[in-house]
Amino acid sequence: MLMGCLEELSRRYPGTKFVKIISTDCIPNYPDCNLPTLLVYNNGAVKANYAGLQSFGKLCTPEGVALVLCHSDPVLNDGLTGGDSSRRSVLDGESKRLIEKLVAERENLDDDGASSD
C-alpha cells in the first residue's frame, strides 16, 4: 500500500529521490513487525523514521503520506522551487488534492444512496 503511494509521489515530485531496499539487506535480522519502514533523509541527515503504516492513518493515500512527510522537513521537492516556498506549495497542493478526493468520494456515496431509493 505504501509503495503505491511513494511511486505516485515520486512522479509528482521529481526533485525528490525515492529509494527502496530490502530491509534485511540493509539491517540484518530487521523485524518484520516494523515493516514497512520509511527513513527520511535531507542533506545527509535522518529527519524522520516511520515504522509501520499507522504513521499514515487508516487510509494510506499519496496525499496523506505527502502531508506526513512535509512535517518531517521540506523533503518533497517538485523540482521547480526550493526552500519554504516549495514546502508551502507541497502542503497546499496535497491538502487541495485530499479535499478534492474526499469531496468526490462523498459525492459518489451520495449518488449511490440516491439511486437505491
VMD Tcl script that builds the backbone (N, CA, C; Angstrom):
set m [mol new atoms 351]
animate dup $m
set s [atomselect $m all]
$s set {name element resname resid chain x y z} {
  {N N MET 1 A 0.822 -1.182 0.000}
  {CA C MET 1 A 0.000 0.000 0.000}
  {C C MET 1 A 0.879 1.264 0.000}
  {N N LEU 2 A 1.868 1.287 0.898}
  {CA C LEU 2 A 2.757 2.438 0.984}
  {C C LEU 2 A 3.583 2.582 -0.290}
  {N N MET 3 A 3.993 1.463 -0.867}
  {CA C MET 3 A 4.808 1.514 -2.090}
  {C C MET 3 A 4.059 2.232 -3.211}
  {N N GLY 4 A 2.786 1.944 -3.372}
  {CA C GLY 4 A 1.993 2.621 -4.400}
  {C C GLY 4 A 1.936 4.124 -4.167}
  {N N CYS 5 A 1.800 4.510 -2.907}
  {CA C CYS 5 A 1.772 5.940 -2.570}
  {C C CYS 5 A 3.102 6.601 -2.911}
  {N N LEU 6 A 4.188 5.935 -2.560}
  {CA C LEU 6 A 5.512 6.505 -2.820}
  {C C LEU 6 A 5.809 6.573 -4.314}
  {N N GLU 7 A 5.339 5.590 -5.071}
  {CA C GLU 7 A 5.520 5.632 -6.528}
  {C C GLU 7 A 4.793 6.835 -7.121}
  {N N GLU 8 A 3.572 7.086 -6.647}
  {CA C GLU 8 A 2.811 8.253 -7.114}
  {C C GLU 8 A 3.527 9.544 -6.723}
  {N N LEU 9 A 4.018 9.624 -5.502}
  {CA C LEU 9 A 4.714 10.832 -5.058}
  {C C LEU 9 A 6.012 11.050 -5.830}
  {N N SER 10 A 6.676 9.973 -6.211}
  {CA C SER 10 A 7.913 10.134 -6.997}
  {C C SER 10 A 7.624 10.741 -8.367}
  {N N ARG 11 A 6.442 10.471 -8.910}
  {CA C ARG 11 A 6.055 11.099 -10.178}
  {C C ARG 11 A 5.706 12.573 -9.973}
  {N N ARG 12 A 5.047 12.884 -8.870}
  {CA C ARG 12 A 4.658 14.272 -8.586}
  {C C ARG 12 A 5.846 15.152 -8.206}
  {N N TYR 13 A 6.844 14.548 -7.578}
  {CA C TYR 13 A 7.972 15.313 -7.037}
  {C C TYR 13 A 9.293 14.777 -7.573}
  {N N PRO 14 A 9.596 15.077 -8.832}
  {CA C PRO 14 A 10.815 14.544 -9.451}
  {C C PRO 14 A 12.105 15.095 -8.831}
  {N N GLY 15 A 12.022 16.164 -8.060}
  {CA C GLY 15 A 13.202 16.708 -7.398}
  {C C GLY 15 A 13.554 15.977 -6.109}
  {N N THR 16 A 12.755 14.974 -5.757}
  {CA C THR 16 A 12.986 14.178 -4.553}
  {C C THR 16 A 13.414 12.778 -4.982}
  {N N LYS 17 A 14.436 12.262 -4.326}
  {CA C LYS 17 A 14.907 10.913 -4.634}
  {C C LYS 17 A 14.220 9.917 -3.709}
  {N N PHE 18 A 13.577 8.914 -4.280}
  {CA C PHE 18 A 12.954 7.830 -3.537}
  {C C PHE 18 A 13.771 6.572 -3.800}
  {N N VAL 19 A 14.160 5.878 -2.742}
  {CA C VAL 19 A 14.992 4.682 -2.865}
  {C C VAL 19 A 14.337 3.551 -2.078}
  {N N LYS 20 A 14.356 2.355 -2.645}
  {CA C LYS 20 A 13.771 1.179 -1.998}
  {C C LYS 20 A 14.879 0.155 -1.772}
  {N N ILE 21 A 14.846 -0.482 -0.603}
  {CA C ILE 21 A 15.799 -1.545 -0.300}
  {C C ILE 21 A 15.094 -2.613 0.535}
  {N N ILE 22 A 15.510 -3.845 0.366}
  {CA C ILE 22 A 15.001 -4.935 1.189}
  {C C ILE 22 A 15.569 -4.740 2.597}
  {N N SER 23 A 14.700 -4.757 3.600}
  {CA C SER 23 A 15.123 -4.417 4.964}
  {C C SER 23 A 16.312 -5.226 5.444}
  {N N THR 24 A 16.290 -6.531 5.211}
  {CA C THR 24 A 17.377 -7.371 5.723}
  {C C THR 24 A 18.670 -7.220 4.925}
  {N N ASP 25 A 18.606 -6.619 3.736}
  {CA C ASP 25 A 19.834 -6.297 3.002}
  {C C ASP 25 A 20.527 -5.097 3.635}
  {N N CYS 26 A 19.748 -4.282 4.317}
  {CA C CYS 26 A 20.260 -3.073 4.953}
  {C C CYS 26 A 20.623 -3.319 6.419}
  {N N ILE 27 A 19.724 -3.987 7.127}
  {CA C ILE 27 A 19.910 -4.270 8.557}
  {C C ILE 27 A 19.610 -5.758 8.776}
  {N N PRO 28 A 20.644 -6.565 9.029}
  {CA C PRO 28 A 20.401 -8.000 9.245}
  {C C PRO 28 A 19.398 -8.235 10.378}
  {N N ASN 29 A 18.515 -9.202 10.174}
  {CA C ASN 29 A 17.506 -9.593 11.169}
  {C C ASN 29 A 16.534 -8.469 11.522}
  {N N TYR 30 A 16.290 -7.563 10.600}
  {CA C TYR 30 A 15.338 -6.478 10.863}
  {C C TYR 30 A 13.960 -7.096 11.077}
  {N N PRO 31 A 13.274 -6.757 12.164}
  {CA C PRO 31 A 11.986 -7.415 12.479}
  {C C PRO 31 A 10.870 -7.037 11.502}
  {N N ASP 32 A 10.142 -8.041 11.067}
  {CA C ASP 32 A 9.010 -7.834 10.157}
  {C C ASP 32 A 7.937 -6.939 10.768}
  {N N CYS 33 A 7.819 -6.918 12.093}
  {CA C CYS 33 A 6.775 -6.106 12.730}
  {C C CYS 33 A 7.015 -4.607 12.514}
  {N N ASN 34 A 8.198 -4.219 12.070}
  {CA C ASN 34 A 8.498 -2.808 11.797}
  {C C ASN 34 A 8.264 -2.423 10.337}
  {N N LEU 35 A 7.794 -3.367 9.540}
  {CA C LEU 35 A 7.609 -3.093 8.111}
  {C C LEU 35 A 6.224 -2.549 7.825}
  {N N PRO 36 A 6.061 -1.706 6.855}
  {CA C PRO 36 A 7.147 -1.045 6.133}
  {C C PRO 36 A 7.788 0.033 7.007}
  {N N THR 37 A 9.035 0.308 6.733}
  {CA C THR 37 A 9.751 1.378 7.432}
  {C C THR 37 A 10.179 2.406 6.401}
  {N N LEU 38 A 9.973 3.645 6.735}
  {CA C LEU 38 A 10.343 4.739 5.841}
  {C C LEU 38 A 11.324 5.635 6.582}
  {N N LEU 39 A 12.527 5.772 6.041}
  {CA C LEU 39 A 13.538 6.665 6.595}
  {C C LEU 39 A 13.585 7.899 5.717}
  {N N VAL 40 A 13.518 9.058 6.327}
  {CA C VAL 40 A 13.512 10.318 5.591}
  {C C VAL 40 A 14.830 11.033 5.843}
  {N N TYR 41 A 15.548 11.270 4.758}
  {CA C TYR 41 A 16.826 11.983 4.832}
  {C C TYR 41 A 16.698 13.331 4.135}
  {N N ASN 42 A 17.449 14.303 4.630}
  {CA C ASN 42 A 17.578 15.585 3.942}
  {C C ASN 42 A 18.966 16.113 4.248}
  {N N ASN 43 A 19.699 16.463 3.207}
  {CA C ASN 43 A 21.070 16.948 3.347}
  {C C ASN 43 A 21.943 15.983 4.142}
  {N N GLY 44 A 21.768 14.680 3.901}
  {CA C GLY 44 A 22.608 13.661 4.512}
  {C C GLY 44 A 22.255 13.287 5.939}
  {N N ALA 45 A 21.238 13.889 6.520}
  {CA C ALA 45 A 20.854 13.593 7.897}
  {C C ALA 45 A 19.461 12.969 7.945}
  {N N VAL 46 A 19.270 12.028 8.870}
  {CA C VAL 46 A 17.946 11.435 9.057}
  {C C VAL 46 A 17.043 12.471 9.709}
  {N N LYS 47 A 15.931 12.755 9.071}
  {CA C LYS 47 A 14.973 13.732 9.579}
  {C C LYS 47 A 13.774 13.070 10.242}
  {N N ALA 48 A 13.463 11.838 9.841}
  {CA C ALA 48 A 12.327 11.125 10.431}
  {C C ALA 48 A 12.450 9.639 10.134}
  {N N ASN 49 A 11.766 8.852 10.951}
  {CA C ASN 49 A 11.742 7.410 10.804}
  {C C ASN 49 A 10.309 6.968 11.089}
  {N N TYR 50 A 9.663 6.364 10.109}
  {CA C TYR 50 A 8.282 5.899 10.261}
  {C C TYR 50 A 8.278 4.385 10.132}
  {N N ALA 51 A 7.860 3.695 11.197}
  {CA C ALA 51 A 7.790 2.233 11.180}
  {C C ALA 51 A 6.326 1.822 11.215}
  {N N GLY 52 A 5.891 1.103 10.198}
  {CA C GLY 52 A 4.515 0.648 10.115}
  {C C GLY 52 A 3.613 1.656 9.428}
  {N N LEU 53 A 2.455 1.180 9.002}
  {CA C LEU 53 A 1.506 2.037 8.284}
  {C C LEU 53 A 0.736 2.979 9.195}
  {N N GLN 54 A 0.728 2.718 10.513}
  {CA C GLN 54 A -0.067 3.544 11.420}
  {C C GLN 54 A 0.340 5.010 11.383}
  {N N SER 55 A 1.550 5.314 10.975}
  {CA C SER 55 A 2.005 6.710 10.879}
  {C C SER 55 A 1.234 7.496 9.828}
  {N N PHE 56 A 0.623 6.783 8.880}
  {CA C PHE 56 A -0.021 7.430 7.744}
  {C C PHE 56 A -1.544 7.376 7.808}
  {N N GLY 57 A -2.091 6.982 8.935}
  {CA C GLY 57 A -3.536 6.970 9.109}
  {C C GLY 57 A -4.170 5.691 8.604}
  {N N LYS 58 A -5.479 5.604 8.795}
  {CA C LYS 58 A -6.220 4.400 8.394}
  {C C LYS 58 A -6.214 4.201 6.894}
  {N N LEU 59 A -6.316 5.296 6.158}
  {CA C LEU 59 A -6.303 5.210 4.699}
  {C C LEU 59 A -4.975 5.759 4.198}
  {N N CYS 60 A -4.129 4.885 3.761}
  {CA C CYS 60 A -2.815 5.287 3.269}
  {C C CYS 60 A -2.985 5.772 1.823}
  {N N THR 61 A -2.926 7.100 1.647}
  {CA C THR 61 A -3.076 7.692 0.321}
  {C C THR 61 A -1.825 8.504 0.006}
  {N N PRO 62 A -1.545 8.756 -1.268}
  {CA C PRO 62 A -0.395 9.601 -1.601}
  {C C PRO 62 A -0.470 10.968 -0.920}
  {N N GLU 63 A -1.674 11.535 -0.860}
  {CA C GLU 63 A -1.834 12.852 -0.243}
  {C C GLU 63 A -1.536 12.799 1.254}
  {N N GLY 64 A -2.037 11.765 1.907}
  {CA C GLY 64 A -1.786 11.607 3.338}
  {C C GLY 64 A -0.315 11.389 3.640}
  {N N VAL 65 A 0.345 10.563 2.830}
  {CA C VAL 65 A 1.780 10.321 3.015}
  {C C VAL 65 A 2.558 11.615 2.789}
  {N N ALA 66 A 2.190 12.370 1.764}
  {CA C ALA 66 A 2.875 13.637 1.484}
  {C C ALA 66 A 2.726 14.607 2.642}
  {N N LEU 67 A 1.540 14.684 3.217}
  {CA C LEU 67 A 1.324 15.594 4.344}
  {C C LEU 67 A 2.164 15.187 5.546}
  {N N VAL 68 A 2.272 13.891 5.818}
  {CA C VAL 68 A 3.119 13.417 6.919}
  {C C VAL 68 A 4.577 13.755 6.633}
  {N N LEU 69 A 5.023 13.511 5.413}
  {CA C LEU 69 A 6.416 13.790 5.061}
  {C C LEU 69 A 6.749 15.273 5.177}
  {N N CYS 70 A 5.806 16.127 4.879}
  {CA C CYS 70 A 6.052 17.569 4.962}
  {C C CYS 70 A 6.270 18.032 6.397}
  {N N HIS 71 A 5.790 17.270 7.347}
  {CA C HIS 71 A 6.001 17.640 8.746}
  {C C HIS 71 A 7.393 17.240 9.224}
  {N N SER 72 A 8.062 16.350 8.500}
  {CA C SER 72 A 9.412 15.926 8.862}
  {C C SER 72 A 10.409 17.029 8.568}
  {N N ASP 73 A 10.322 17.574 7.405}
  {CA C ASP 73 A 11.257 18.561 6.880}
  {C C ASP 73 A 10.807 18.794 5.443}
  {N N PRO 74 A 11.285 19.825 4.811}
  {CA C PRO 74 A 10.869 20.015 3.408}
  {C C PRO 74 A 11.568 19.010 2.491}
  {N N VAL 75 A 11.146 17.747 2.552}
  {CA C VAL 75 A 11.808 16.711 1.772}
  {C C VAL 75 A 11.206 16.503 0.390}
  {N N LEU 76 A 9.937 16.862 0.205}
  {CA C LEU 76 A 9.324 16.714 -1.110}
  {C C LEU 76 A 9.639 17.948 -1.939}
  {N N ASN 77 A 10.172 17.708 -3.116}
  {CA C ASN 77 A 10.598 18.815 -3.966}
  {C C ASN 77 A 10.041 18.590 -5.359}
  {N N ASP 78 A 9.300 19.588 -5.827}
  {CA C ASP 78 A 8.708 19.469 -7.161}
  {C C ASP 78 A 9.716 19.721 -8.270}
  {N N GLY 79 A 10.940 20.082 -7.896}
  {CA C GLY 79 A 11.976 20.336 -8.888}
  {C C GLY 79 A 11.889 21.717 -9.501}
  {N N LEU 80 A 10.891 22.498 -9.087}
  {CA C LEU 80 A 10.690 23.826 -9.668}
  {C C LEU 80 A 11.071 24.940 -8.711}
  {N N THR 81 A 10.772 24.741 -7.428}
  {CA C THR 81 A 11.044 25.772 -6.428}
  {C C THR 81 A 11.883 25.169 -5.321}
  {N N GLY 82 A 12.333 25.973 -4.386}
  {CA C GLY 82 A 13.137 25.460 -3.289}
  {C C GLY 82 A 12.751 26.100 -1.980}
  {N N GLY 83 A 13.271 25.535 -0.897}
  {CA C GLY 83 A 13.082 26.108 0.422}
  {C C GLY 83 A 11.652 26.057 0.907}
  {N N ASP 84 A 11.301 27.039 1.735}
  {CA C ASP 84 A 9.986 27.069 2.356}
  {C C ASP 84 A 8.865 27.233 1.342}
  {N N SER 85 A 9.129 27.954 0.244}
  {CA C SER 85 A 8.062 28.127 -0.742}
  {C C SER 85 A 7.682 26.783 -1.356}
  {N N SER 86 A 8.663 25.889 -1.517}
  {CA C SER 86 A 8.368 24.566 -2.041}
  {C C SER 86 A 7.562 23.767 -1.023}
  {N N ARG 87 A 7.943 23.862 0.246}
  {CA C ARG 87 A 7.216 23.143 1.292}
  {C C ARG 87 A 5.776 23.647 1.356}
  {N N ARG 88 A 5.583 24.940 1.317}
  {CA C ARG 88 A 4.247 25.524 1.351}
  {C C ARG 88 A 3.472 25.081 0.122}
  {N N SER 89 A 4.128 25.075 -1.020}
  {CA C SER 89 A 3.500 24.640 -2.264}
  {C C SER 89 A 3.039 23.187 -2.156}
  {N N VAL 90 A 3.883 22.327 -1.596}
  {CA C VAL 90 A 3.535 20.915 -1.427}
  {C C VAL 90 A 2.360 20.774 -0.472}
  {N N LEU 91 A 2.429 21.441 0.675}
  {CA C LEU 91 A 1.335 21.357 1.651}
  {C C LEU 91 A 0.014 21.834 1.055}
  {N N ASP 92 A 0.059 22.962 0.370}
  {CA C ASP 92 A -1.159 23.496 -0.244}
  {C C ASP 92 A -1.704 22.551 -1.311}
  {N N GLY 93 A -0.822 22.067 -2.173}
  {CA C GLY 93 A -1.248 21.183 -3.261}
  {C C GLY 93 A -1.810 19.865 -2.761}
  {N N GLU 94 A -1.131 19.262 -1.794}
  {CA C GLU 94 A -1.594 17.972 -1.270}
  {C C GLU 94 A -2.870 18.136 -0.451}
  {N N SER 95 A -2.986 19.229 0.298}
  {CA C SER 95 A -4.228 19.481 1.041}
  {C C SER 95 A -5.394 19.626 0.073}
  {N N LYS 96 A -5.169 20.363 -1.013}
  {CA C LYS 96 A -6.217 20.549 -2.025}
  {C C LYS 96 A -6.599 19.209 -2.661}
  {N N ARG 97 A -5.601 18.376 -3.023}
  {CA C ARG 97 A -5.890 17.069 -3.614}
  {C C ARG 97 A -6.695 16.197 -2.652}
  {N N LEU 98 A -6.314 16.219 -1.374}
  {CA C LEU 98 A -7.003 15.405 -0.384}
  {C C LEU 98 A -8.457 15.852 -0.225}
  {N N ILE 99 A -8.679 17.147 -0.150}
  {CA C ILE 99 A -10.040 17.671 -0.025}
  {C C ILE 99 A -10.863 17.307 -1.260}
  {N N GLU 100 A -10.283 17.478 -2.447}
  {CA C GLU 100 A -10.997 17.128 -3.682}
  {C C GLU 100 A -11.346 15.647 -3.716}
  {N N LYS 101 A -10.423 14.801 -3.263}
  {CA C LYS 101 A -10.662 13.358 -3.246}
  {C C LYS 101 A -11.790 13.025 -2.271}
  {N N LEU 102 A -11.781 13.638 -1.088}
  {CA C LEU 102 A -12.826 13.384 -0.098}
  {C C LEU 102 A -14.187 13.863 -0.584}
  {N N VAL 103 A -14.226 15.020 -1.220}
  {CA C VAL 103 A -15.488 15.541 -1.760}
  {C C VAL 103 A -16.014 14.608 -2.851}
  {N N ALA 104 A -15.145 14.164 -3.747}
  {CA C ALA 104 A -15.563 13.256 -4.825}
  {C C ALA 104 A -16.092 11.940 -4.253}
  {N N GLU 105 A -15.405 11.412 -3.234}
  {CA C GLU 105 A -15.873 10.167 -2.611}
  {C C GLU 105 A -17.232 10.373 -1.958}
  {N N ARG 106 A -17.409 11.509 -1.309}
  {CA C ARG 106 A -18.691 11.807 -0.660}
  {C C ARG 106 A -19.797 11.936 -1.703}
  {N N GLU 107 A -19.502 12.606 -2.811}
  {CA C GLU 107 A -20.495 12.744 -3.878}
  {C C GLU 107 A -20.857 11.381 -4.454}
  {N N ASN 108 A -19.870 10.502 -4.593}
  {CA C ASN 108 A -20.147 9.150 -5.094}
  {C C ASN 108 A -21.032 8.385 -4.127}
  {N N LEU 109 A -20.789 8.536 -2.830}
  {CA C LEU 109 A -21.642 7.886 -1.829}
  {C C LEU 109 A -23.061 8.431 -1.905}
  {N N ASP 110 A -23.179 9.752 -2.046}
  {CA C ASP 110 A -24.498 10.369 -2.162}
  {C C ASP 110 A -25.221 9.881 -3.410}
  {N N ASP 111 A -24.503 9.774 -4.534}
  {CA C ASP 111 A -25.106 9.293 -5.789}
  {C C ASP 111 A -25.559 7.846 -5.637}
  {N N ASP 112 A -24.735 7.016 -4.983}
  {CA C ASP 112 A -25.095 5.620 -4.787}
  {C C ASP 112 A -26.337 5.485 -3.907}
  {N N GLY 113 A -26.427 6.329 -2.877}
  {CA C GLY 113 A -27.584 6.295 -1.978}
  {C C GLY 113 A -28.854 6.756 -2.686}
  {N N ALA 114 A -28.726 7.738 -3.576}
  {CA C ALA 114 A -29.897 8.269 -4.285}
  {C C ALA 114 A -30.447 7.246 -5.270}
  {N N SER 115 A -29.553 6.445 -5.884}
  {CA C SER 115 A -30.000 5.502 -6.902}
  {C C SER 115 A -30.681 4.285 -6.281}
  {N N SER 116 A -30.445 4.029 -4.983}
  {CA C SER 116 A -31.060 2.847 -4.368}
  {C C SER 116 A -32.426 3.146 -3.782}
  {N N ASP 117 A -32.863 4.399 -3.811}
  {CA C ASP 117 A -34.188 4.750 -3.256}
  {C C ASP 117 A -35.296 4.375 -4.189}
}
mol reanalyze $m
mol bondsrecalc $m
mol representation Tube
mol addrep $m
